[in-house]
Amino acid sequence: VQLQASGGGSVQAGGSLKLSCPASRIITSVFVKSRFNWYRQAPGKQRDLVATLVSGGSASYQDTVKGRFTISKDNAKKTLYLQMNNLEPEDTAVYYCNVDTGSLHYWGRGTLVTVSS
C-alpha cells in the first residue's frame, strides 16, 4: 500500500498549510488501531519525526513545531492530517506520512512545503 501525502506548496512565513494523507486501502479495523506519524526531510538533512498520533488519541510533537502544528485523523475517511500554522522558513522540507499498524509500516510519497521569509 503506497500512501500519497498532499497539500504542500509555497507560502510566506506566518502562513498555514494542511497536509492530508488518505489511507483508503488500509482496512478500517486496522486503521483505527494504528499509530500515525509525520516526518520531514529538509535539503541535505536526515528525515526527522515531526508528529505522532497514537490510537488512543494522544499526540506528541517535535519541540520546534509544538504549538504550531496539529496532527489529527478522520477514521471515517481513513485520512491523516497535519495542520501547520505560523510556518517558518525552517519548516521548509518534504513531508512524509507514515502509518504503523504494529506489523507493517506504510509510507506516503512526500509533499514539498516551501516557506519563504
N, C-alpha and C positions, 0 to 999 in steps of 0.2 A: 504494500500500500504506500503510494507516494503522496505526500501531502503537498499543498501549494499555498504558501503564505501570500497574501496580497494586501494592498492598502498603503504600500510605501510610496514615496515621492519626494519632492523637493519643497522644503518650507524654510521660512526665515526663523531665526531664533525667537523663542516665545510662542511659536505656533504649535499646532496639535495635529496628530495623525492617529488613526485607529487601524491597527493591523488585524486581519482575520485569517483564520486557518481552518477551513472546513475539513472534517474527517468523516465524511459520509460513508466511506467503505468500512469503517470500524463499527462492528455491531454495537447497538445501544447499551446492552448489558455490560460490555467491556468498557465502552467509553465512559460511563458514569463512575466507574471504579478506578479509572486511570489517573496517573499523575501527569501534569502538563507543565511544559517549560517553554520559555522563550530564551533564545540565545542571540548573541550578535557578534559579528566579526568585523572589526574596523580594518581598513587597509594596512597590511603589514603586521597585523597583530593576531593573537590567538583568538579562538572563539570563546566567549565568556557567557556564563549564565546570567541572565538579566532578571528573570522572574520565574517563580514556581507556584503552581496551584495544585494542592492535593485533593483527593476525593472528598474529604470532609469539609472542604471549603476554605481551609487556611491557606494564606498566600504569604510568600516571602520574596524579598527584592534585594537586588544588589544595592549597596549603600548609595551609589551615585544616582539612582533613579527613584529612591524612596520619596514618596510624597508627590511624585510627578507621573509615574506610570501605574496602571492598574491592570492586572491580569484577571480575566474572567472567562466563563464558558457558558454556552447555552446547550444544555443536554438535549433538548428537543430538536435543535438544529444540528447537533453534534459539531459544534464550531467553537474554536478557541479564539480569544481576542486579546489584544494588548492596546489599551488606550494610553496614548503618550501625550502628555501636556507639558507646556512650558519647555519645549525642546531646546536643546543647547547644541552648538556645533560639535561638541564631544560625543553626542549621540549618533553622529554620522556613522553608519555601518550597514552591512547586510544582516537582516534579522531573519532568524530561522525558528520555526515552531517544532516542537518535539512532543510526542505522546508516548508515555511509558506505561504499558499495560501491566507491567510486572513480569511478563515473559518476553515481550517484544518491545523494541523501540521503533517508532515511526518518525521519520524526519520529513520536513517540508522543504521544498525549494525556497530559497531565500527571496526576500524582497528588500530592495535598496531604499534606505532612508538617508536623505542628504539634508543637513541643516546648515544654512548659511548665516553668517553673523551680520 
